[in-house]
Amino acid sequence: MKTKAVFEKADLFEADYNFQLFHVNSLDIIKFGTKDYAWVQFNGERYRVDKSGTRV
């Protein structure tokens, strides 16, 4: 099965410990550094998405 690409670049769903350390004082944000989220790039902008592809 083929699907149309959504992102210019996508990394694996894995923990990003640098992201977690950077946001250590914000429990509402630190969760986005876990393996439930991945880095993607779209229109030159880099951000995290959940497993449904929703930007967080």
DRENDRENTI-361790 format. One record per atom (N, C-alpha, C, O): residue number from 1; atom name; x, y negated, z negated. Coordinates in nm, 4 decimals. Each point is the difference from the previous one (the first is absolute). Layout:
BEGIN
+-----+-------+----------+----------+----------+
! num ! atomo !        X !        Y !        Z !
+-----+-------+----------+----------+----------+
! NUM !    CA !        X !        Y !        Z !
...
+-----+-------+----------+----------+----------+
This chain:
BEGIN
+-----+-------+----------+----------+----------+
! num ! atomo !        X !        Y !        Z !
+-----+-------+----------+----------+----------+
!   1 !     N !   0.0841 !   0.1176 !   0.0000 !
!   1 !    CA !  -0.0841 !  -0.1176 !   0.0000 !
!   1 !     C !   0.0882 !  -0.1234 !   0.0000 !
!   1 !     O !   0.0963 !  -0.0063 !  -0.0765 !
!   2 !     N !  -0.1258 !  -0.0900 !   0.1587 !
!   2 !    CA !   0.0741 !  -0.1252 !   0.0047 !
!   2 !     C !  -0.0889 !  -0.1121 !  -0.0510 !
!   2 !     O !  -0.1209 !  -0.0020 !   0.0234 !
!   3 !     N !   0.1843 !  -0.0916 !  -0.0941 !
!   3 !    CA !  -0.0720 !  -0.1178 !  -0.0467 !
!   3 !     C !   0.0796 !  -0.1239 !   0.0395 !
!   3 !     O !   0.1212 !   0.0062 !   0.0206 !
!   4 !     N !  -0.1899 !  -0.1164 !  -0.0108 !
!   4 !    CA !   0.0657 !  -0.1257 !   0.0322 !
!   4 !     C !   0.0788 !  -0.0483 !  -0.1213 !
!   4 !     O !  -0.0494 !   0.0060 !  -0.1126 !
!   5 !     N !   0.1700 !  -0.0532 !   0.1348 !
!   5 !    CA !   0.0824 !  -0.0523 !  -0.1093 !
!   5 !     C !  -0.0633 !  -0.1257 !  -0.0581 !
!   5 !     O !  -0.0483 !  -0.0862 !   0.0734 !
!   6 !     N !   0.0491 !   0.0768 !  -0.2046 !
!   6 !    CA !  -0.0572 !  -0.1153 !  -0.0680 !
!   6 !     C !   0.1088 !  -0.0968 !  -0.0443 !
!   6 !     O !  -0.0170 !  -0.1217 !   0.0075 !
!   7 !     N !   0.1295 !   0.1768 !  -0.0540 !
!   7 !    CA !   0.1082 !  -0.0807 !  -0.0551 !
!   7 !     C !   0.1221 !   0.0071 !   0.0908 !
!   7 !     O !   0.0190 !   0.0981 !   0.0718 !
!   8 !     N !   0.0636 !  -0.2021 !  -0.0753 !
!   8 !    CA !   0.1247 !  -0.0015 !   0.0758 !
!   8 !     C !   0.1011 !   0.0955 !  -0.0615 !
!   8 !     O !   0.0807 !   0.0608 !   0.0703 !
!   9 !     N !  -0.0860 !  -0.0484 !  -0.2026 !
!   9 !    CA !   0.0917 !   0.0868 !  -0.0727 !
!   9 !     C !  -0.0714 !   0.0479 !  -0.1254 !
!   9 !     O !  -0.0743 !  -0.0760 !  -0.0620 !
!  10 !     N !   0.0961 !   0.2010 !   0.0242 !
!  10 !    CA !  -0.0614 !   0.0540 !  -0.1215 !
!  10 !     C !   0.0989 !   0.0935 !  -0.0689 !
!  10 !     O !   0.0623 !   0.0845 !   0.0643 !
!  11 !     N !  -0.0489 !  -0.1004 !  -0.1944 !
!  11 !    CA !   0.0848 !   0.0878 !  -0.0797 !
!  11 !     C !  -0.0857 !   0.1085 !  -0.0646 !
!  11 !     O !  -0.1227 !  -0.0029 !   0.0094 !
!  12 !     N !   0.1875 !   0.0976 !  -0.0743 !
!  12 !    CA !  -0.0705 !   0.1081 !  -0.0675 !
!  12 !     C !  -0.0686 !  -0.0496 !  -0.1262 !
!  12 !     O !   0.0389 !  -0.1017 !  -0.0574 !
!  13 !     N !  -0.1417 !   0.1750 !   0.0149 !
!  13 !    CA !  -0.0624 !  -0.0272 !  -0.1293 !
!  13 !     C !   0.0934 !   0.0545 !  -0.1066 !
!  13 !     O !   0.0121 !   0.1214 !  -0.0164 !
!  14 !     N !   0.0534 !  -0.2103 !  -0.0557 !
!  14 !    CA !   0.0939 !   0.0386 !  -0.1048 !
!  14 !     C !   0.0168 !  -0.1157 !  -0.0975 !
!  14 !     O !  -0.0306 !  -0.1150 !   0.0315 !
!  15 !     N !   0.0792 !   0.1475 !  -0.1489 !
!  15 !    CA !   0.0222 !  -0.1018 !  -0.1027 !
!  15 !     C !   0.1084 !  -0.0965 !   0.0456 !
!  15 !     O !   0.1011 !   0.0408 !   0.0572 !
!  16 !     N !  -0.1233 !  -0.1682 !  -0.0829 !
!  16 !    CA !   0.0992 !  -0.1030 !   0.0286 !
!  16 !     C !   0.0412 !  -0.0597 !  -0.1338 !
!  16 !     O !  -0.0650 !  -0.0908 !  -0.0517 !
!  17 !     N !   0.1739 !   0.1434 !  -0.0035 !
!  17 !    CA !   0.0425 !  -0.0404 !  -0.1344 !
!  17 !     C !   0.0465 !  -0.1452 !  -0.0044 !
!  17 !     O !  -0.0151 !  -0.0658 !  -0.1030 !
!  18 !     N !   0.0712 !   0.0148 !   0.2117 !
!  18 !    CA !   0.0370 !  -0.1422 !   0.0038 !
!  18 !     C !  -0.1244 !  -0.0871 !  -0.0112 !
!  18 !     O !   0.0003 !  -0.1009 !  -0.0706 !
!  19 !     N !  -0.1057 !   0.1399 !   0.1399 !
!  19 !    CA !  -0.1265 !  -0.0739 !  -0.0076 !
!  19 !     C !  -0.0529 !   0.0030 !  -0.1432 !
!  19 !     O !  -0.0448 !  -0.1022 !  -0.0520 !
!  20 !     N !   0.0499 !   0.2189 !  -0.0115 !
!  20 !    CA !  -0.0480 !   0.0140 !  -0.1374 !
!  20 !     C !   0.0823 !  -0.0854 !  -0.0961 !
!  20 !     O !  -0.0565 !  -0.0646 !  -0.0883 !
!  21 !     N !   0.1862 !   0.0632 !   0.1037 !
!  21 !    CA !   0.0858 !  -0.0799 !  -0.0883 !
!  21 !     C !  -0.0239 !  -0.1494 !   0.0183 !
!  21 !     O !   0.0032 !  -0.0765 !  -0.0965 !
!  22 !     N !  -0.0271 !   0.0355 !   0.2208 !
!  22 !    CA !  -0.0228 !  -0.1411 !   0.0290 !
!  22 !     C !  -0.1297 !  -0.0506 !  -0.0636 !
!  22 !     O !  -0.0099 !  -0.1166 !  -0.0383 !
!  23 !     N !  -0.0892 !   0.2053 !   0.0275 !
!  23 !    CA !  -0.1317 !  -0.0380 !  -0.0527 !
!  23 !     C !  -0.0274 !   0.0605 !  -0.1378 !
!  23 !     O !  -0.1160 !   0.0154 !  -0.0384 !
!  24 !     N !   0.2205 !   0.0189 !  -0.0358 !
!  24 !    CA !  -0.0142 !   0.0729 !  -0.1261 !
!  24 !     C !  -0.0901 !  -0.0703 !  -0.1013 !
!  24 !     O !  -0.0610 !   0.0672 !  -0.0832 !
!  25 !     N !   0.0507 !  -0.1981 !   0.0874 !
!  25 !    CA !  -0.0821 !  -0.0732 !  -0.0968 !
!  25 !     C !  -0.1450 !  -0.0163 !   0.0451 !
!  25 !     O !  -0.0793 !  -0.0631 !  -0.0700 !
!  26 !     N !   0.0440 !   0.1181 !   0.1839 !
!  26 !    CA !  -0.1362 !  -0.0125 !   0.0504 !
!  26 !     C !  -0.0588 !   0.1383 !   0.0272 !
!  26 !     O !   0.0219 !   0.0573 !   0.1067 !
!  27 !     N !  -0.0966 !  -0.0040 !  -0.2036 !
!  27 !    CA !  -0.0558 !   0.1340 !   0.0134 !
!  27 !     C !  -0.1005 !   0.0101 !   0.1146 !
!  27 !     O !  -0.0214 !   0.1090 !   0.0529 !
!  28 !     N !  -0.0402 !  -0.2198 !  -0.0138 !
!  28 !    CA !  -0.0945 !   0.0017 !   0.1116 !
!  28 !     C !   0.0705 !   0.0191 !   0.1338 !
!  28 !     O !  -0.0617 !   0.0457 !   0.0962 !
!  29 !     N !   0.1886 !  -0.0798 !  -0.0892 !
!  29 !    CA !   0.0758 !   0.0088 !   0.1255 !
!  29 !     C !   0.0937 !   0.1201 !   0.0023 !
!  29 !     O !   0.0196 !   0.0593 !   0.1060 !
!  30 !     N !   0.0380 !  -0.0223 !  -0.2176 !
!  30 !    CA !   0.1016 !   0.1062 !  -0.0050 !
!  30 !     C !  -0.0506 !   0.1313 !   0.0589 !
!  30 !     O !   0.0790 !   0.0767 !   0.0549 !
!  31 !     N !  -0.2103 !  -0.0489 !  -0.0651 !
!  31 !    CA !  -0.0558 !   0.1252 !   0.0520 !
!  31 !     C !   0.0207 !   0.0143 !   0.1508 !
!  31 !     O !   0.0024 !   0.1119 !   0.0512 !
!  32 !     N !   0.0128 !  -0.2237 !   0.0205 !
!  32 !    CA !   0.0190 !   0.0067 !   0.1441 !
!  32 !     C !   0.1392 !   0.0505 !   0.0390 !
!  32 !     O !   0.0271 !   0.0206 !   0.1183 !
!  33 !     N !   0.0603 !  -0.0007 !  -0.2152 !
!  33 !    CA !   0.1313 !   0.0570 !   0.0250 !
!  33 !     C !   0.0032 !   0.1503 !  -0.0136 !
!  33 !     O !   0.1072 !   0.0598 !   0.0100 !
!  34 !     N !  -0.2227 !   0.0043 !  -0.0327 !
!  34 !    CA !  -0.0059 !   0.1452 !  -0.0177 !
!  34 !     C !  -0.0103 !   0.0726 !   0.1333 !
!  34 !     O !  -0.0092 !  -0.0630 !   0.1053 !
!  35 !     N !   0.0108 !   0.1954 !  -0.1105 !
!  35 !    CA !  -0.0052 !   0.0819 !   0.1214 !
!  35 !     C !  -0.1356 !  -0.0028 !   0.0698 !
!  35 !     O !  -0.0156 !   0.0597 !   0.1065 !
!  36 !     N !  -0.0819 !  -0.1279 !  -0.1645 !
!  36 !    CA !  -0.1314 !  -0.0120 !   0.0626 !
!  36 !     C !  -0.0049 !  -0.1118 !   0.1040 !
!  36 !     O !  -0.1042 !  -0.0235 !   0.0611 !
!  37 !     N !   0.2169 !  -0.0455 !  -0.0410 !
!  37 !    CA !   0.0062 !  -0.1136 !   0.0915 !
!  37 !     C !   0.1241 !   0.0095 !   0.0876 !
!  37 !     O !   0.0991 !   0.0620 !  -0.0383 !
!  38 !     N !  -0.1050 !  -0.1244 !   0.1571 !
!  38 !    CA !   0.1132 !   0.0015 !   0.0933 !
!  38 !     C !   0.0218 !  -0.1405 !   0.0552 !
!  38 !     O !  -0.0925 !  -0.0809 !   0.0073 !
!  39 !     N !   0.2184 !   0.0536 !   0.0316 !
!  39 !    CA !   0.0322 !  -0.1256 !   0.0675 !
!  39 !     C !  -0.0354 !   0.0133 !   0.1470 !
!  39 !     O !   0.0266 !   0.1036 !   0.0611 !
!  40 !     N !  -0.0863 !  -0.2071 !  -0.0038 !
!  40 !    CA !  -0.0268 !  -0.0063 !   0.1439 !
!  40 !     C !   0.0390 !  -0.1385 !   0.0502 !
!  40 !     O !   0.0204 !  -0.0930 !  -0.0781 !
!  41 !     N !  -0.0105 !   0.0817 !   0.2093 !
!  41 !    CA !   0.0258 !  -0.1301 !   0.0621 !
!  41 !     C !  -0.1018 !  -0.0209 !   0.1103 !
!  41 !     O !  -0.0226 !   0.0887 !   0.0823 !
!  42 !     N !  -0.0389 !  -0.2066 !  -0.0809 !
!  42 !    CA !  -0.0989 !  -0.0347 !   0.1013 !
!  42 !     C !   0.0140 !  -0.1486 !   0.0317 !
!  42 !     O !   0.0004 !  -0.0838 !  -0.0902 !
!  43 !     N !   0.0110 !   0.0521 !   0.2187 !
!  43 !    CA !   0.0214 !  -0.1391 !   0.0443 !
!  43 !     C !   0.1170 !  -0.0657 !  -0.0725 !
!  43 !     O !  -0.0057 !  -0.1182 !  -0.0341 !
!  44 !     N !   0.1117 !   0.1953 !   0.0109 !
!  44 !    CA !   0.1195 !  -0.0524 !  -0.0641 !
!  44 !     C !  -0.0088 !  -0.0148 !  -0.1504 !
!  44 !     O !   0.0973 !  -0.0413 !  -0.0631 !
!  45 !     N !  -0.2116 !   0.0739 !   0.0036 !
!  45 !    CA !  -0.0179 !  -0.0124 !  -0.1451 !
!  45 !     C !   0.0061 !   0.1389 !  -0.0641 !
!  45 !     O !  -0.0598 !   0.0950 !   0.0505 !
!  46 !     N !   0.1320 !  -0.0841 !  -0.1611 !
!  46 !    CA !   0.0184 !   0.1268 !  -0.0703 !
!  46 !     C !  -0.0822 !  -0.0014 !  -0.1292 !
!  46 !     O !   0.0055 !  -0.0961 !  -0.0768 !
!  47 !     N !  -0.0816 !   0.2035 !   0.0538 !
!  47 !    CA !  -0.0816 !   0.0100 !  -0.1210 !
!  47 !     C !  -0.0317 !   0.1457 !  -0.0311 !
!  47 !     O !   0.0299 !   0.0893 !   0.0794 !
!  48 !     N !  -0.0914 !  -0.0657 !  -0.1966 !
!  48 !    CA !  -0.0355 !   0.1351 !  -0.0430 !
!  48 !     C !  -0.1446 !   0.0297 !   0.0394 !
!  48 !     O !  -0.0847 !  -0.0893 !   0.0009 !
!  49 !     N !   0.0574 !   0.2177 !   0.0320 !
!  49 !    CA !  -0.1355 !   0.0459 !   0.0281 !
!  49 !     C !  -0.0282 !   0.1248 !  -0.0818 !
!  49 !     O !   0.0919 !   0.0713 !  -0.0402 !
!  50 !     N !  -0.2215 !  -0.0452 !   0.0156 !
!  50 !    CA !  -0.0376 !   0.1243 !  -0.0665 !
!  50 !     C !  -0.0169 !   0.1080 !   0.1072 !
!  50 !     O !   0.0238 !  -0.0259 !   0.1180 !
!  51 !     N !  -0.0644 !   0.1462 !  -0.1579 !
!  51 !    CA !  -0.0058 !   0.1124 !   0.0942 !
!  51 !     C !  -0.1126 !  -0.0113 !   0.1020 !
!  51 !     O !  -0.0047 !   0.0779 !   0.0952 !
!  52 !     N !  -0.0856 !  -0.1731 !  -0.1133 !
!  52 !    CA !  -0.1029 !  -0.0225 !   0.1023 !
!  52 !     C !   0.0451 !  -0.1078 !   0.0986 !
!  52 !     O !  -0.0718 !  -0.0310 !   0.0951 !
!  53 !     N !   0.1927 !  -0.0272 !  -0.1178 !
!  53 !    CA !   0.0538 !  -0.1026 !   0.0880 !
!  53 !     C !  -0.0406 !  -0.1412 !  -0.0391 !
!  53 !     O !   0.0262 !  -0.0955 !   0.0731 !
!  54 !     N !  -0.0909 !   0.0829 !  -0.1895 !
!  54 !    CA !  -0.0445 !  -0.1300 !  -0.0466 !
!  54 !     C !   0.1148 !  -0.0763 !  -0.0645 !
!  54 !     O !   0.0724 !   0.0541 !  -0.0836 !
!  55 !     N !  -0.0567 !  -0.1785 !   0.1225 !
!  55 !    CA !   0.1047 !  -0.0843 !  -0.0578 !
!  55 !     C !  -0.0292 !  -0.0263 !  -0.1475 !
!  55 !     O !  -0.1138 !  -0.0264 !  -0.0386 !
!  56 !     N !   0.2180 !   0.0342 !  -0.0421 !
!  56 !    CA !  -0.0146 !  -0.0260 !  -0.1446 !
!  56 !     C !   0.0897 !  -0.1138 !  -0.0433 !
!  56 !     O !   0.0014 !  -0.0362 !  -0.1176 !
+-----+-------+----------+----------+----------+
